[in-house]
C-alpha cells in the first residue's frame, strides 16, 4: 500500500470517528447522510 492510499484510509477513519462522536453526543442522526454525501463528492473530486 502506497503512502497516498494509506493516508486516505487514515483520513477516512478519523472522519468516521469524528462523525460518530458528534452524532452520538448531539443526536443529529437526521443530518448524517448530508455529511457522507459531501464526503463522497470530495473523495470523487480528489481522485
Beta strands, then each sheet from edge to edge (+ up, - down):
end
